[in-house]
Amino acid sequence: MTTPTWQPIERIISSITNANPGVVTTTTNHGYFTGLYIRFYFPANFGMTELGNNAYLITVLSPTTFSINADTTNFTPFTLAVTNQSPQVIPVAEVASTLKNLEKNTLTPIGGS
């Protein structure tokens, strides 16, 4: 018997604003929902290293943008570095009262599969 697993869908980041709250833009539709907690994964050469090692609650603004519960006004500006790595955002949890992904992963991977 195969044990079902849930794999969060990562999205590539194209920008993060220096604002209150900070707004994240992804390169494709993220498929996330308000109440999801996310983490950022990118090397220091992309800037905004202050976002590392924390989980952030998001509010969806559009299919490719969401705000995070953090004031990024005075953070190091996010920039797209020329590297073989991509800056990513990955869901890690959700508000317990919603439990939208209780039994299955409803997020669609890039490419629709």
N, C-alpha and C positions, 0 to 999 in steps of 0.2 A: 504494500500500500504506500502510495506517495503522499507525503505530508504537504499540504498546501503551504505556500510561502507568499509573503507580500514583499515586493521589491519596490521601493519608492522610485518615482520617475524624476530623474535629474533634468534640469534645463540649463542651457547655456545663457549666461548673462551678457547683455550688450551694454548696459549702463546702470549706474546707481547714482541717484542725485545726492547732493549735499543740501539737505532740507529737513524740516521737521513736520511730518515724519519723512524718512527716507523712502524714495520710490525706486523700485527695481524694474527694469525692462528686460524681457527675455527675447531671444532671437526667433522663437516660435511660440505658438499658443501654449501656455503653461498647463492648462487644465486644472489648476489649483482652485481651492475654494476658501472663502473667508473663514477663519478659525483654524487654519492649518498652521503648524509650526514648522519652520524651515531652518536650515543651516547653510552657510556659505562655505565653499571650498575653492580657493584660488591662491596661487603663490603671491608673495609679498610684492612682486613687481607690478601687480595690477592695482596697487594702492588699497585704501580703505581696509587696512589690516585690523582696524578696531572691531570689525564685524566678526572676526574669528572667535571660535570657541564659545559661541553663544547660540541659543535658539531664539527665534523671533516669531511672534504672532503676526500673521499677514491679514490684510484686507484687500480683496481683489478689486481693482479699478477698471481693468479691461482684460481682454484675452491674453495680452502680452505684458501687462503691468500690474503691480501690486505694491502696497505700502507695507512697511514694517514698523513695529512698535519701538522705534528708536529714532532719536534726533541725531542725524548724521551731518548736521550743519558744519561742525568743526572737525570732522574726520578728514583724513588724507583723501584727496579726490581719487575716485575710481577712474582708471584709464585702461584702455585695451592695449596690452603689451604684445609685442611680436614674439611669440613663443609657440612651442608645440603643445602647450597645455591650454585648456579652455576654462574660463571662470564658470563655476557651476553653483546652482542652488538646488538643494535636495530636501524634500519633505521628511520630517523626522517624527512628527506626532500631530495630534489634533485635539481640539477642545473636547473634553470627554462628553459633554452634553449633546454633541452632534453625532459622533461616531458614524460618519458617512462611509468610512472604509472598514467597517467592523468585520465583514466576511470576505471581501475581495478587493483587489486593487482596481479602482475605477478610473485611474489615470491611464491615458493612452500613450505608449512610447512613441518617440519620433519615428515616422514612417508608417504609423497606424497599425502596427502588429502587436 
